[in-house]
Amino acid sequence: MKTTSFSRLVSVALAAGFFFLIGLVAGCGEDKKNDDGVGPGSSDITVEEIIFNPKSPAPGDTMRATAVVTSSTPNLGDFVTYRWTVSGGALLEDDKSSVRWHAPDGSAVYTISVTAKNEVSSSSASGAVFVGQLEDFITEKAGALYTMPSGGAVYYTSAPLDAASGLVIRFKDGTTDDEVFPGSPLGTQFSFDDARTHAAHMVITTTFPRRVTVVYDDIQTSTQTTIKSDSLIFRFRPNEYTNPCLSPDGKFIAYQGSLLDQNQLAATVDSFAVFVYDIAGGTTRRATFNGNSTAPHVSRSFYPMFSSDSNHLVFVSDRSAPSEWELYALPVEGGAVTPDTIPDALERLTDTGGLMASGTSAPPASLTQQWNPNSAYPVLAVIGLDAKVRLIPTDVPGSRLVAAPGKVLDIRWAPNGLYLAASVFNPDDGLNRIYRITTAGDFDDVFAAVKGDRLGDLSVSPAPDSDYLIYTVTRGADVWYELVDMRPSGSGTPVRITPAVQNSSGAVSFGQPLQSLRSTWRPGSETAYLFFLDKDTPRVMTLDLSGIDQ
């Protein structure tokens, strides 16, 4: 197995001269005293931060730590002493402004502390350093990972040529890495069931006649079935037969489609509905119709999703008023999705005045939404047009607006279902924060990022604990991963776990947003799969995080 070391010994020219920036020369000049016994330039000092280089060393690396000391007044002649301590490993020196630390061989988080003193004051600071080893897992172009319920095997989407043209499904188990459906057309919008036995995706053919097709993938038998394909070949309408969603129990595939393609007399180009394919029976039925006899318009329905308990089909529709998009639900009963033609079957989940989505065209702007993966908590989290999070349960009426201040950028449920992690930008102070939101809508501020940093691609560690959050930090053209303890009793201090890589050129050539840099955790373990953009060849690496509790 090829390994990648973060860095070996790095020489950093940050020593006494560093403090000319603030008028404090550390460790130079004669220690003179006045009649009171205090040096003529002495004044209060502060250790502002500790700079680590490299930021996240590999086991056995040597890292340099430098104390940044400031003072409120010029201090010519001031003499500062330093004393360093560390919770593990070995300091090669402990009495300078910049010291070397030899990291232990094991993976863990270590605390490095420094106390700086002059004749009138002292100041201390500490920093957390993660020591870990990245290992190559998938070295060719790789996209979203779909881990098996247990073990280290994964399905993943891969771009054999250009990700913007579409992806294929591959399966990796140990040294085996094979294409699941050899020779199949490139697809997008992949969806898997919880057991990883079925999948669905959309295919856009690139040759005439160009068609939009929804495909069912039987992973166990490596067979594929076309569920629905355009019947009108002289017009390419990319909104047709898209957004396939597989139910978590692997029984149904829901997708949106145009009624014009159903040859219905009342249909128009802008008429869309949700359809459901029964995998066991091999049949397709329409689930949504006008649904509201009082509405003076033909309603449209998009973006179907199944709840985590597979008991509800949720979709976006404007049946209350033209282009006023809200969320609705249909029950899954008796082995079938109940259509909205059945009295009292349809349930309106939100009443926001159209804040779920925007646009008068078909379809409206897509939603950022995620179901709580724990079926004991059938709650959908949605980011609305107002950049607020709404928690929408299917077992009780009404949605819950989360009043976290700022614009919500990203959300991710903890696998144990007990909380939602959210990245929120507050324009009042210009800071991006991580919040912990309960299923009841209560929230806690975990920490605030450095001003200018953007936090995204949230991923919470596996159940039953779900204590830790991995996320990306984007600063200019650089991106790296950090980890933070999300427990209410945790420190709330982020720890950097990877070096920075340039995100710009690689992301463009990789065809984002078909893919993302969202990490994935191996079920039942403390191993994370992290994405890196190495020039134009994205790869996946594993990182053992078992030492984060030490």
C-alpha positions as semicolon CSV with decimal commas, in nm:
position;residue;x (nm);y (nm);z (nm)
1;M;0,000;0,000;0,000
2;K;0,147;0,333;-0,106
3;T;0,152;0,593;0,169
4;T;0,173;0,968;0,156
5;S;0,359;1,158;0,429
6;F;0,241;1,506;0,507
7;S;0,599;1,634;0,538
8;R;0,937;1,553;0,675
9;L;1,153;1,797;0,868
10;V;1,069;2,149;0,753
11;S;1,302;2,435;0,838
12;V;1,114;2,753;0,912
13;A;1,298;3,080;0,943
14;L;1,076;3,214;1,215
15;A;1,281;3,302;1,520
16;A;1,373;3,615;1,710
17;G;1,365;3,841;1,403
18;F;0,996;3,758;1,362
19;F;0,909;4,007;1,633
20;F;1,039;4,316;1,451
21;L;0,686;4,328;1,305
22;I;0,557;4,430;1,643
23;G;0,856;4,613;1,783
24;L;0,955;4,333;2,019
25;V;1,295;4,169;1,979
26;A;1,289;3,836;2,161
27;G;1,610;3,708;2,315
28;C;1,836;3,998;2,215
29;G;1,965;4,313;2,382
30;E;2,104;4,367;2,729
31;D;1,878;4,301;3,025
32;K;1,896;4,643;3,188
33;K;1,695;4,746;3,492
34;N;1,590;5,081;3,629
35;D;1,577;5,180;3,995
36;D;1,257;4,981;4,041
37;G;1,430;4,663;3,919
38;V;1,234;4,655;3,595
39;G;1,390;4,674;3,247
40;P;1,335;5,009;3,074
41;G;1,135;4,854;2,787
42;S;0,930;4,598;2,979
43;S;0,552;4,582;2,920
44;D;0,277;4,320;2,907
45;I;0,314;4,055;2,635
46;T;0,062;3,810;2,481
47;V;0,110;3,479;2,299
48;E;-0,137;3,535;2,014
49;E;-0,102;3,192;1,853
50;I;0,127;2,900;1,780
51;I;0,221;2,832;1,418
52;F;0,274;2,464;1,329
53;N;0,469;2,353;1,024
54;P;0,356;2,112;0,891
55;K;0,000;2,164;1,014
56;S;-0,075;1,791;1,048
57;P;0,239;1,575;1,060
58;A;0,260;1,205;0,985
59;P;0,375;0,961;1,257
60;G;0,746;1,004;1,319
61;D;0,767;1,343;1,145
62;T;0,949;1,639;1,295
63;M;0,733;1,949;1,321
64;R;0,830;2,307;1,403
65;A;0,621;2,512;1,646
66;T;0,663;2,890;1,660
67;A;0,514;3,122;1,922
68;V;0,373;3,452;1,794
69;V;0,420;3,705;2,077
70;T;0,283;4,060;2,068
71;S;0,296;4,363;2,292
72;S;0,089;4,679;2,315
73;T;0,398;4,906;2,312
74;P;0,746;4,901;2,156
75;N;0,976;4,705;2,385
76;L;1,333;4,767;2,283
77;G;1,552;4,595;2,536
78;D;1,279;4,362;2,660
79;F;1,394;4,005;2,719
80;V;1,145;3,718;2,673
81;T;1,191;3,360;2,790
82;Y;0,997;3,055;2,667
83;R;0,899;2,722;2,815
84;W;0,729;2,456;2,598
85;T;0,544;2,138;2,700
86;V;0,373;1,865;2,497
87;S;0,134;1,580;2,583
88;G;0,333;1,324;2,381
89;G;0,633;1,283;2,157
90;A;0,963;1,460;2,221
91;L;1,063;1,825;2,210
92;L;1,412;1,866;2,067
93;E;1,435;2,199;2,251
94;D;1,193;2,369;2,487
95;D;1,327;2,718;2,560
96;K;1,318;2,906;2,229
97;S;1,056;3,105;2,043
98;S;1,062;2,837;1,770
99;V;1,111;2,471;1,865
100;R;1,112;2,130;1,699
101;W;0,886;1,844;1,801
102;H;0,931;1,478;1,704
103;A;0,583;1,327;1,661
104;P;0,507;0,983;1,807
105;D;0,455;0,683;1,582
106;G;0,087;0,643;1,677
107;S;-0,218;0,830;1,548
108;A;-0,358;1,074;1,803
109;V;-0,426;1,437;1,886
110;Y;-0,153;1,602;2,093
111;T;-0,147;1,932;2,279
112;I;0,154;2,162;2,252
113;S;0,173;2,453;2,496
114;V;0,407;2,748;2,545
115;T;0,448;3,008;2,818
116;A;0,630;3,332;2,736
117;K;0,759;3,556;3,019
118;N;0,927;3,890;3,060
119;E;0,994;4,084;3,379
120;V;0,642;4,221;3,416
121;S;0,408;3,958;3,268
122;S;0,361;3,611;3,133
123;S;0,127;3,463;2,870
124;S;0,042;3,108;2,765
125;A;-0,121;2,940;2,466
126;S;-0,190;2,586;2,351
127;G;-0,263;2,420;2,020
128;A;-0,392;2,079;1,915
129;V;-0,199;1,881;1,652
130;F;-0,330;1,566;1,482
131;V;-0,073;1,303;1,390
132;G;-0,197;1,062;1,125
133;Q;-0,106;0,881;0,806
134;L;-0,289;0,919;0,475
135;E;-0,298;0,609;0,258
136;D;-0,402;0,575;-0,104
137;F;-0,736;0,399;-0,152
138;I;-0,851;0,489;-0,505
139;T;-0,581;0,645;-0,722
140;E;-0,785;0,709;-1,037
141;K;-1,073;0,950;-1,090
142;A;-1,328;0,884;-0,819
143;G;-1,644;1,052;-0,705
144;A;-1,908;0,984;-0,442
145;L;-1,855;0,674;-0,225
146;Y;-2,134;0,442;-0,112
147;T;-2,001;0,229;0,171
148;M;-2,136;-0,117;0,244
149;P;-2,338;-0,158;0,567
150;S;-2,027;-0,314;0,723
151;G;-1,667;-0,378;0,626
152;G;-1,437;-0,182;0,398
153;A;-1,590;-0,257;0,057
154;V;-1,743;0,037;-0,132
155;Y;-1,931;0,122;-0,447
156;Y;-1,822;0,447;-0,604
157;T;-1,885;0,656;-0,910
158;S;-1,593;0,707;-1,143
159;A;-1,518;0,927;-1,444
160;P;-1,327;0,717;-1,697
161;L;-1,291;1,015;-1,933
162;D;-1,445;1,347;-1,834
163;A;-1,671;1,369;-1,530
164;A;-1,886;1,629;-1,705
165;S;-1,986;1,360;-1,959
166;G;-2,108;1,118;-1,696
167;L;-1,994;0,848;-1,456
168;V;-1,993;0,470;-1,411
169;I;-2,036;0,250;-1,104
170;R;-1,732;0,065;-0,973
171;F;-1,690;-0,172;-0,678
172;K;-1,375;-0,187;-0,466
173;D;-1,307;-0,460;-0,211
174;G;-0,947;-0,495;-0,101
175;T;-0,730;-0,515;-0,412
176;T;-1,033;-0,578;-0,636
177;D;-1,162;-0,274;-0,823
178;D;-1,405;-0,356;-1,105
179;E;-1,669;-0,182;-1,314
180;V;-2,006;-0,319;-1,206
181;F;-2,173;-0,281;-1,547
182;P;-1,897;-0,305;-1,809
183;G;-1,974;-0,113;-2,125
184;S;-2,277;0,068;-1,981
185;P;-2,344;0,430;-2,087
186;L;-2,213;0,707;-1,867
187;G;-2,473;0,826;-1,616
188;T;-2,544;1,087;-1,349
189;Q;-2,769;1,132;-1,045
190;F;-2,690;0,794;-0,888
191;S;-2,902;0,671;-0,599
192;F;-2,848;0,357;-0,385
193;D;-3,057;0,168;-0,132
194;D;-2,932;0,114;0,223
195;A;-2,833;-0,250;0,162
196;R;-2,635;-0,162;-0,155
197;T;-2,826;-0,421;-0,359
198;H;-3,003;-0,181;-0,598
199;A;-2,927;0,151;-0,762
200;A;-3,080;0,392;-1,012
201;H;-2,940;0,666;-1,229
202;M;-3,010;0,890;-1,528
203;V;-2,848;0,859;-1,871
204;I;-2,833;1,122;-2,143
205;T;-2,733;0,967;-2,474
206;T;-2,486;1,170;-2,675
207;T;-2,575;1,029;-3,019
208;F;-2,889;1,089;-3,226
209;P;-3,161;1,044;-3,121
210;R;-3,064;1,206;-2,793
211;R;-3,277;1,067;-2,512
212;V;-3,311;1,114;-2,138
213;T;-3,345;0,776;-1,968
214;V;-3,392;0,647;-1,613
215;V;-3,215;0,316;-1,549
216;Y;-3,263;0,059;-1,273
217;D;-2,943;-0,120;-1,165
218;D;-2,960;-0,464;-1,006
219;I;-2,617;-0,473;-0,844
220;Q;-2,646;-0,833;-0,728
221;T;-2,694;-0,968;-1,080
222;S;-2,509;-0,689;-1,267
223;T;-2,812;-0,627;-1,488
224;Q;-2,969;-0,298;-1,591
225;T;-3,325;-0,218;-1,692
226;T;-3,449;0,095;-1,867
227;I;-3,745;0,225;-1,666
228;K;-3,840;0,512;-1,890
229;S;-3,697;0,688;-2,194
230;D;-3,804;0,982;-2,411
231;S;-4,055;0,893;-2,680
232;L;-4,020;1,229;-2,855
233;I;-3,684;1,211;-3,029
234;F;-3,681;1,546;-3,210
235;R;-3,653;1,760;-2,899
236;F;-3,393;1,730;-2,629
237;R;-3,550;1,824;-2,297
238;P;-3,300;1,760;-2,013
239;N;-3,567;1,807;-1,746
240;E;-3,748;1,489;-1,844
241;Y;-3,716;1,163;-1,652
242;T;-3,461;1,290;-1,407
243;N;-3,386;1,292;-1,033
244;P;-3,433;0,918;-0,971
245;C;-3,452;0,834;-0,601
246;L;-3,433;0,479;-0,469
247;S;-3,623;0,403;-0,149
248;P;-3,394;0,301;0,141
249;D;-3,559;-0,044;0,155
250;G;-3,483;-0,101;-0,215
251;K;-3,845;-0,148;-0,325
252;F;-3,923;0,163;-0,531
253;I;-3,762;0,413;-0,763
254;A;-3,931;0,752;-0,787
255;Y;-3,848;1,003;-1,059
256;Q;-3,992;1,315;-1,222
257;G;-4,115;1,317;-1,579
258;S;-4,298;1,527;-1,836
259;L;-4,665;1,463;-1,903
260;L;-4,610;1,572;-2,263
261;D;-4,413;1,255;-2,313
262;Q;-4,709;1,055;-2,180
263;N;-4,920;1,165;-2,481
264;Q;-5,190;1,309;-2,257
265;L;-5,426;1,553;-2,428
266;A;-5,431;1,799;-2,140
267;A;-5,054;1,805;-2,102
268;T;-4,834;2,097;-2,196
269;V;-4,459;2,130;-2,231
270;D;-4,448;2,266;-1,876
271;S;-4,646;1,978;-1,714
272;F;-4,452;1,745;-1,486
273;A;-4,542;1,469;-1,241
274;V;-4,377;1,214;-1,013
275;F;-4,371;0,849;-1,120
276;V;-4,287;0,539;-0,915
277;Y;-4,131;0,217;-1,044
278;D;-4,206;-0,099;-0,845
279;I;-3,884;-0,304;-0,858
280;A;-4,043;-0,637;-0,765
281;G;-4,333;-0,602;-1,006
282;G;-4,145;-0,422;-1,281
283;T;-4,431;-0,174;-1,326
284;T;-4,448;0,206;-1,329
285;R;-4,736;0,415;-1,193
286;R;-4,798;0,784;-1,179
287;A;-4,811;0,913;-0,820
288;T;-4,905;1,281;-0,862
289;F;-5,189;1,436;-1,058
290;N;-5,342;1,781;-1,021
291;G;-5,406;1,691;-0,661
292;N;-5,606;2,004;-0,576
293;S;-5,943;2,058;-0,737
294;T;-5,957;2,416;-0,610
295;A;-5,634;2,517;-0,788
296;P;-5,709;2,701;-1,114
297;H;-5,388;2,574;-1,273
298;V;-5,217;2,249;-1,365
299;S;-4,977;2,172;-1,082
300;R;-4,624;2,046;-1,132
301;S;-4,423;1,810;-0,911
302;F;-4,046;1,761;-0,884
303;Y;-3,758;1,627;-0,676
304;P;-3,906;1,308;-0,525
305;M;-3,742;1,165;-0,213
306;F;-3,827;0,872;0,013
307;S;-3,814;0,913;0,389
308;S;-3,546;0,721;0,577
309;D;-3,810;0,475;0,703
310;S;-3,940;0,428;0,343
311;N;-4,293;0,515;0,461
312;H;-4,337;0,842;0,272
313;L;-4,267;0,982;-0,071
314;V;-4,193;1,355;-0,045
315;F;-4,180;1,595;-0,341
316;V;-4,191;1,965;-0,434
317;S;-4,509;2,095;-0,599
318;D;-4,681;2,424;-0,682
319;R;-5,034;2,290;-0,644
320;S;-5,134;2,563;-0,398
321;A;-5,051;2,848;-0,640
322;P;-4,852;2,881;-0,964
323;S;-4,477;2,873;-0,895
324;E;-4,536;2,873;-0,519
325;W;-4,329;2,570;-0,428
326;E;-4,395;2,369;-0,112
327;L;-4,322;2,018;0,013
328;Y;-4,587;1,747;0,006
329;A;-4,592;1,380;0,109
330;L;-4,772;1,063;0,001
331;P;-4,784;0,750;0,219
332;V;-4,633;0,416;0,120
333;E;-4,895;0,160;0,226
334;G;-4,984;-0,194;0,124
335;G;-4,665;-0,235;-0,075
336;A;-4,734;0,068;-0,298
337;V;-4,713;0,446;-0,304
338;T;-5,063;0,588;-0,256
339;P;-5,137;0,836;-0,540
340;D;-5,274;1,178;-0,461
341;T;-5,606;1,086;-0,627
342;I;-5,697;0,890;-0,314
343;P;-5,890;1,115;-0,071
344;D;-5,683;1,246;0,220
345;A;-5,369;1,069;0,098
346;L;-5,179;1,389;0,025
347;E;-5,016;1,568;0,318
348;R;-4,883;1,922;0,291
349;L;-4,561;1,944;0,490
350;T;-4,471;2,313;0,458
351;D;-4,657;2,642;0,434
352;T;-4,382;2,897;0,374
353;G;-4,532;3,106;0,097
354;G;-4,304;2,944;-0,159
355;L;-3,973;2,953;0,027
356;M;-3,888;2,591;-0,054
357;A;-3,771;2,663;-0,410
358;S;-3,771;2,940;-0,669
359;G;-3,844;2,987;-1,035
360;T;-4,136;2,992;-1,273
361;S;-3,976;2,751;-1,520
362;A;-3,977;2,374;-1,498
363;P;-3,819;2,253;-1,282
364;P;-3,759;2,518;-1,014
365;A;-3,421;2,559;-0,849
366;S;-3,320;2,239;-0,672
367;L;-3,325;2,205;-0,295
368;T;-3,054;2,124;-0,044
369;Q;-3,226;1,861;0,164
370;Q;-3,139;1,547;0,359
371;W;-3,337;1,290;0,551
372;N;-3,228;1,189;0,898
373;P;-3,061;0,851;0,827
374;N;-3,195;0,703;1,151
375;S;-3,542;0,571;1,064
376;A;-3,647;0,626;1,426
377;Y;-3,640;0,999;1,347
378;P;-3,825;1,051;1,015
379;V;-3,722;1,417;0,985
380;L;-3,626;1,600;0,666
381;A;-3,387;1,896;0,688
382;V;-3,422;2,154;0,408
383;I;-3,243;2,479;0,330
384;G;-3,504;2,724;0,195
385;L;-3,478;3,032;-0,023
386;D;-3,428;3,241;0,289
387;A;-3,111;3,037;0,363
388;K;-3,273;2,905;0,683
389;V;-3,306;2,541;0,787
390;R;-3,646;2,386;0,835
391;L;-3,692;2,052;1,008
392;I;-3,992;1,868;0,866
393;P;-4,113;1,552;1,043
394;T;-4,356;1,314;0,876
395;D;-4,500;1,177;1,199
396;V;-4,626;1,511;1,336
397;P;-4,772;1,808;1,143
398;G;-4,582;2,128;1,082
399;S;-4,224;2,230;1,008
400;R;-3,976;2,376;1,256
401;L;-3,779;2,683;1,156
402;V;-3,428;2,684;1,302
403;A;-3,340;3,036;1,411
404;A;-2,962;3,001;1,382
405;P;-2,835;3,347;1,276
406;G;-2,693;3,378;0,928
407;K;-2,703;3,202;0,593
408;V;-2,696;2,821;0,603
409;L;-2,438;2,684;0,359
410;D;-2,443;2,309;0,423
411;I;-2,619;2,053;0,644
412;R;-2,558;1,690;0,742
413;W;-2,739;1,462;0,983
414;A;-2,547;1,258;1,237
415;P;-2,592;0,885;1,157
416;N;-2,732;0,825;1,506
417;G;-3,007;1,074;1,421
418;L;-2,967;1,289;1,732
419;Y;-2,848;1,613;1,572
420;L;-2,791;1,801;1,249
421;A;-2,455;1,963;1,175
422;A;-2,482;2,293;0,989
423;S;-2,237;2,537;0,835
424;V;-2,373;2,891;0,876
425;F;-2,229;3,222;0,754
426;N;-2,324;3,530;0,953
427;P;-2,293;3,848;0,741
428;D;-2,302;4,066;1,054
429;D;-1,952;3,961;1,164
430;G;-1,835;3,789;0,845
431;L;-1,768;3,456;1,020
432;N;-1,856;3,102;0,915
433;R;-1,970;2,888;1,208
434;I;-2,053;2,525;1,276
435;Y;-2,380;2,465;1,464
436;R;-2,524;2,156;1,629
437;I;-2,903;2,145;1,578
438;T;-3,130;1,899;1,761
439;T;-3,433;1,729;1,608
440;A;-3,645;1,975;1,808
441;G;-3,479;2,272;1,635
442;D;-3,260;2,387;1,925
443;F;-2,907;2,485;1,828
444;D;-2,564;2,537;1,981
445;D;-2,269;2,730;1,840
446;V;-1,979;2,483;1,821
447;F;-1,707;2,720;1,694
448;A;-1,636;3,009;1,457
449;A;-1,386;2,979;1,173
450;V;-1,110;3,223;1,086
451;K;-1,257;3,521;0,903
452;G;-1,261;3,456;0,529
453;D;-1,261;3,075;0,559
454;R;-1,555;2,882;0,413
455;L;-1,664;2,556;0,579
456;G;-1,849;2,290;0,379
457;D;-1,877;1,923;0,277
458;L;-1,989;1,821;0,627
459;S;-1,966;1,453;0,728
460;V;-2,043;1,311;1,076
461;S;-1,876;0,999;1,219
462;P;-2,076;0,672;1,231
463;A;-2,332;0,562;1,488
464;P;-2,377;0,486;1,767
465;D;-2,172;0,779;1,895
466;S;-2,153;1,018;1,595
467;D;-1,926;1,243;1,799
468;Y;-1,704;1,396;1,531
469;L;-1,750;1,614;1,225
470;I;-1,515;1,630;0,926
471;Y;-1,547;1,928;0,692
472;T;-1,348;2,112;0,428
473;V;-1,196;2,454;0,482
474;T;-1,158;2,667;0,170
475;R;-0,922;2,962;0,188
476;G;-0,858;3,123;-0,149
477;A;-0,748;2,848;-0,388
478;D;-0,651;2,611;-0,104
479;V;-0,870;2,348;0,058
480;W;-0,804;2,108;0,345
481;Y;-0,993;1,892;0,595
482;E;-1,049;1,963;0,963
483;L;-1,219;1,771;1,243
484;V;-1,412;1,895;1,545
485;D;-1,565;1,724;1,847
486;M;-1,943;1,782;1,824
487;R;-2,031;1,654;2,169
488;P;-2,189;1,914;2,400
489;S;-1,908;1,832;2,643
490;G;-1,642;1,854;2,371
491;S;-1,382;2,125;2,338
492;G;-1,528;2,268;2,018
493;T;-1,171;2,329;1,899
494;P;-1,111;2,233;1,535
495;V;-0,810;2,018;1,450
496;R;-0,653;2,019;1,105
497;I;-0,610;1,662;0,974
498;T;-0,470;1,707;0,620
499;P;-0,239;1,940;0,430
500;A;-0,378;2,200;0,191
501;V;-0,418;2,129;-0,180
502;Q;-0,516;2,365;-0,459
503;N;-0,882;2,324;-0,547
504;S;-0,924;2,546;-0,851
505;S;-0,793;2,375;-1,165
506;G;-0,859;2,020;-1,051
507;A;-1,219;2,089;-0,953
508;V;-1,301;2,240;-1,292
509;S;-1,151;1,956;-1,493
510;F;-1,318;1,703;-1,268
511;G;-1,663;1,828;-1,362
512;Q;-1,797;1,957;-1,033
513;P;-2,074;1,980;-0,922
514;L;-2,127;1,622;-1,044
515;Q;-1,892;1,530;-0,761
516;S;-1,799;1,688;-0,432
517;L;-1,523;1,673;-0,174
518;R;-1,756;1,546;0,101
519;S;-1,574;1,280;0,302
520;T;-1,724;0,943;0,392
521;W;-1,674;0,736;0,708
522;R;-1,627;0,359;0,704
523;P;-1,927;0,213;0,895
524;G;-1,853;0,105;1,250
525;S;-1,502;0,247;1,242
526;E;-1,299;0,563;1,288
527;T;-1,154;0,552;0,937
528;A;-1,245;0,829;0,697
529;Y;-1,230;0,839;0,317
530;L;-1,106;1,180;0,201
531;F;-1,104;1,325;-0,152
532;F;-0,801;1,502;-0,295
533;L;-0,759;1,687;-0,622
534;D;-0,415;1,594;-0,750
535;K;-0,391;1,814;-1,060
536;D;-0,683;1,682;-1,270
537;T;-0,690;1,331;-1,119
538;P;-0,904;1,322;-0,804
539;R;-0,825;1,033;-0,574
540;V;-0,954;0,890;-0,247
541;M;-0,733;0,839;0,057
542;T;-0,802;0,680;0,393
543;L;-0,712;0,832;0,728
544;D;-0,715;0,641;1,056
545;L;-0,875;0,864;1,318
546;S;-0,886;0,607;1,598
547;G;-0,650;0,821;1,806
548;I;-0,871;1,129;1,821
549;D;-1,004;1,031;2,165
550;Q;-0,655;0,998;2,316
